């Protein structure tokens, strides 16, 4: 389980957080309630837009999630959400597909500098 968590995280992101081992990674997510059980099942993969930036994420409740994101990044809106049986798998596929546009300095691993229609086209294939 602990090495599985490392498999879907960018090593540079982990280093920025001071996480250097699989044990650190597992503890980091368990402390924050992201053990993996809640994000592996049914839910939505969404694309949100804020200006020139697009956020690709997952949630069981995207409307609640956009409210949370707006506290930090006002003006963010949902532009697409795709129901899926494998939230984590689809989110990881989208993140990997758009890796070149990733903005690691822009609050985590989910923000990308790209036109949102590219993300909408990609995740909509899985509707």
Order of alpha helices (4+ residues) and beta strands (2+ residues): alpha-alpha-alpha-beta-beta-alpha-beta-alpha-beta-alpha
